[in-house]
Amino acid sequence: MDVSHIELITTSLTPWHWMTAGILLIALELFAPTTILLWPGIAAVITGVLTLVIPALSWQLQVALFAVLTVMTTLAGRKLYKKNSRDEKSSSLNRRGDKLIGRRITLADAIDNGVGGTYIDGTRWRVIGPDADAGAVMVVLEMDGSSLVVEPAADNRTAD
């Protein structure tokens, strides 16, 4: 009796094949730049567990279950990723001055004709605001390009 390779695979498909395939896909995910292999890997492990619990599943149902679970885990993963990822507009990447808004600073250089300078945490910043003497305490209102827009502090407390 001559048994083809496809018949051999389909008749001997066990839960351990699914779980092994799932673990291999998840392991290969470590080398992939995206999560392209993670979701089918999870789906394969779930298919293996369900096949272990329900051993009467035919190989056709197992493959169909794997396909449906792959789509479901991929969609769930995308939804989870979007939920946990930051909104691009709220990202402060390359906008480190945004975290200075509201901070009190002391001018290192006088603001003359609307432009001056200061040092914050060891970094020199260009400041824009009303004319003021060096040493004046100012409050950062916003960022304008790479410059800090400032106004005089309401009280004379020292800078942060």
N, C-alpha and C positions, 0 to 999 in steps of 0.2 A: 504494500500500500504506500503510495507516494503522497506525502503531506507537504503542501507548499509552505513557504515561510510565513505568509500572511495568516494562513490557518493555524499554524503553530503559535503565532503571537496572539491571535484573537481567542484561541481556546485556552491558553494558559495565562491570561491576563489576571494577575492577583492584586490584592490591595497593596502588597509590598512593592510591586512595580510602580504604582501611582505614587506612593510615599517616597520611594527612592528618586523617581523623576522629579517630584516636587522639591526634595532637599537639594538635588543637583541644580535645579533652576535657581533656587534661592541662593545657593553657594556661588553660582556663576554671576548672580546679580552684584556680588561684591566687586566684580571687574567691569561692570557696565556703568556708563555715565548717567543712566536714567533708571527708572524703576520698571523697565520694560519686561524683565524676567521675574520680578517679584510676584506680580499678581497671578500669572499662570502657575507659578510655583506653589503659591498658597492654594490655588484652586486644585492642583494635583494632590496636595496633601489632604485637603478636605474630601476629594473624591476617593482617595485611598481609605480614609477613615469610614466614610459612608459605605464603601464596598466591603469593608471589614465587618461593619454592623449589619449590612444587608447583603449577604453573600450570593443571593439569588439574582443579583443584577447582571444582565447580559453585557457582553462587551460593547454592544451598540448603545445601551443605556449609559454605560460608564463613560463612553466618549462624549455622548450628548450632555451628560451631567458635567463633565469637565469643561466642555465648551460654554455652557450656560454659566457655570461658576467663574470661569475666566472673565467673561463679560461683566458679571456682577462684581467681582472683586476689583476689576479695573475701574469700573465706574465709582465704586465706593472709595477706592484709593484716590481717585481724582478729586472727589468731593472732600475727602479728608484733607488732602494736600491743599486745596484752595482755602479751606476753613482755617488751616494752621499757618498758611503763608501770609506774609505781610502785604498790605496794599502798597503798590508802588509809590503812590502819592505820599504815603506816610513814612516812606523809607528815608532814613537820614544818611544813607550811604553817599559819600562825597559831599555831604552838607553838614559837616561837624559844627558849623557856626549856629545851626538851628538850635542846638542844645544850650546855647549861650543866651537865648532870648529870655529876658527877665532878670538876668544876672547883673549885679552891681559891679562896676569896674572903676579903676582909677586910671586917669589919662597919664600916659608916659610923656606924650608930646601934646602941646596945646593944640586945640582945634582952632585953626586960623582959616578964614574964608570957607568954613564948612568942612574942612578936612584936617584930621589929626591922626594920632597913632597911640597904640597901647600894647602891652604884653599881657597875655592871658595864658596861664599854665605853660610858660616858656615859649609861646608862639606870638610873633608880632602880628597885630591886626591893624588894618586901616579902619578908621572910624569916621563916620559922617554925622554931623549934627551942628547945633548952634555953637558959635565960638565960645571957648572956655579955656581956662588956664591949665597948664600941666598940673597934675595932682588933684584935679577936680573929680568928684565922684559922679559917675554917670550910670544910667540904666540902659541896657541893650533892648531896643524895641523890635528890631527885625534885621534880616539880612538883605543886602542889596548887592547881588553878585558875590564878590568875596569881601565886601566891606560890611562892617557893623553899623547900623543906624542907631544913634544913641540920643538920649535927652538927659538933662540934669536930673539927679536924684532929688526927690521931694524933701528928703531930710539929709543931714550931714553925716549919717552913719558911714562907717568905712566900707570899702568894697568887699565882696565875697571872697 
